[in-house]
Amino acid sequence: MNKRFLTLAVPVLIALGCSPKPEQVAAPTAEQLKPIEAPEIYADYLNRDIRDDMFYFVLPDRFHNGNPDNDNGSKTIAISQGGYDPTSKWHFHGGDMQGLEKKLDYLKGMGITAIWMTPILRNRAMQGSSSASHGYWILDFTQIDPHFGSNDDLKSLISAAHKKGIKIFFDIITNHTADVIKYEECHNPDGSMQSGKNECKFKSAEQLASGDSYTPFVPTGEENLKTPAWLNDPKYYNNQGDSFWQGESAIKGDFVGLDDIDTTMPEVVDGFIDIYRNIISEFKPDGFRIDTVKHVDLSFWQQFSPAIVDHAKSLGIPNFHVFGEVYSGNPEVLSRYTTSGRMPSVLDFGFQHAAAEIFYRGNHPDVLQTLLANDDYYADHDSQADILMNFLGNHDMGRTGFFINQGLPDIPSQEKLQRSILSHALMYLSRGIPVVYYGDEQGFTGDGGDVAARENMFASKVDEYNDNDLLGTNQTTAVENFDQSHPIYLAIKELAKLRMQHSPLRYGQTHLRYLEPESKVFAFSRIDLNDPVDYLIAFNTDTKTQKIQLPKTATGYQQIYGQQSVKEGPDTLELTLPALSVTVLKSTTAIPQNGISDIKVSKVTMTDERIKIAYDVVLDNPGSLSLMSVKTELQTPEDQLTLLSEDHAPPYAVVVDKEKFASLHGTGLKVTVTPYNGQPKVYTLPIPATFQ
């Protein structure tokens, strides 16, 4: 049995019908425990492309306690003091900036190159019966929350991380602040809820126009809690009551009482641009993750994101990256913010859904085909699908281990472990940037979403965490979990090494190669058009060994990851894939160049906001891969050209905003098709009749 990769032993045992306990997993080899030898770009954090990075998403409070003296927060500011109770999942547990700094080598050892932290600015420590251990109740946008350390502690962390080639990303908020503003119609003068009320029902714009509105006020003694000072004025807030997460309330409603900011106001846009410009100037982070993006007016992002990125560039941070949280699995919704909203990237909830369907619920992998086909929604003049942020779980939804326990509760423990590993493999090997949720590499499972998925990496005193069975180990969260020989940690490390050493796994276009209705095997290729060798990646999500045949696009395939047998015929490849396994093959020759006979519009679809024009590209050799770029420009009556998108992988299409398309008054489409190493061909196509 090949023991080069610890995880390879697992599927063989499952295929034989065995159900080993975690302690039966083979011990790691000396090779597995060696540090990763990374290319030089991984020492140069400043100039590294975001597609080269592998993220770790962490709640600092739950990671490592480097300084117990700050566990209770501020010693001078009462509103940011207290909330420490390590026995309660709702309260602060003591993790901080110093703790993160002390564990940088643990993260670097796993191949992590970027850390994204939940918000760390100064919060209102307590709201109701729970604390701000998550960091989303901000009062002061200029200071680090004292529970997490000082501004100097953060600067020390960033400096230490940069010396190790690790980037630091801040989680930022523009949608709301901590709950300070109250309403006379449902609160008492001291800010408490009036008797018999548990919410302030949302009031619509129609109600406001008729005079039915709330009367906002700030309780005595809390008039100057927020920094900068302009945030203390209720006129900058919507003041329409509690959101019920739909319609108008999703943009203008208070999140469980949090003060919802009116992001349509020019003063608010300018104010937040100044806030985060100052953050960048002081701390020099490498990028931002933006919270609750779809609950902010789209026009805000159109101004905010470019201004922030431009400011970072002016300070010598050339690759400052911004990505948003748009809580939706619909690519048409997600992509609105990367195209119309001018935000570079978003977290790909669509990828999370596809991975969960395949690995955590045991369903057919056809969801992957849908996911990849919808990548055209992200392609415009300045955004693309390969900088989306792939993830498997988070602090809101829950963990990989929880999803597996929920979807497949009765499978053997070893199969649960392998399904977690396989889902991480898909995240690392497919298009997009991988984001590991802290603790998943140690087999954490959690009991659900929100606080049920926020266990400690250091020894926990929360009974609801400590009674969970972790994946791949007999340990619990009652002890420290920084085990660098844990099978998931080692698997992620090996995947990171593979991704680092083979750039097409970071930059290559994705071509779906195998997906059959009766098979739980799927395969895709990652191909860099500048050096088009075939990186063929195949997953067997069945619990039995499977054989597949697929057309051969190159020759001399060699295994670079995984365990399988391959037979290379004149025209086909035959792969024998062990149960629950993944393999990566690399061809030794380039994929032959393919000519283009013609291109035509094959289908036009229209939604409320978008137009999708799909192309049929006719190849000289229809049986081979289509390696080309398809650039679409709109020709205007003044003979000017406006770039709409450039698509690099089939199915080829262009997706454009309906209003933008109409405003340009196009007279035709100029479509430039460029095969790799070939001469471009230009086609002039009429505007589809639907839009004339």
Secondary structure, DSSP 8 states (H G I E B T S, - for coil): ---SSGGGHHHHHHHTT----GGGS----HHHHS-----GGGG-TTT--GGG--EEEE-GGGT--S-GGGTTB-SS-GGGB--B-TT-TTSB----HHHHHHTHHHHHHTT--EEEE---EEE-SEETTEE-TT--SEEEEEEE-TTT--HHHHHHHHHHHHHTT-EEEEEE--SEE-S--EETTTB-TTS-B-TT-S--B---HHHHHTT----EE--TT-TT-SBSGGGG-GGGB----B--SSTTHHHHSBSTT-EEB-TTSHHHHHHHHHHHHHHHHHH--SEEEESSGGGS-HHHHHHHHHHHHHHHHHTT-TT-EEEE----S-HHHHHHHHTTT--SEEB-HHHHHHHIIIIIS---THHHHHHHHGGGGG-SSS--GGGSEEES-BTTTB-HHHHHHHHSTTS-HHHHHHHHHHHHHHHHHSSSEEEEETTGGGT---SSSGGGG---SS----HHHHTS--TT-S--TTS----TT-HHHHHHHHHHHHHHH-THHHH-EEEEEEE-TT-SEEEEEEE-TTS-EEEEEEEE-SSS-EEEEEE--SS--EEEES--EEEE-SSEEEEEE-TTEEEEEEEEEE-----EEEEEEEEEEE-SSEEEEEEEEEESSTTS---EEEEEEEE-TTS-EEEEEEE-SSS-EEEEEHHHHHHTT--EEEEEEEETTS--EEEEE---GGG-
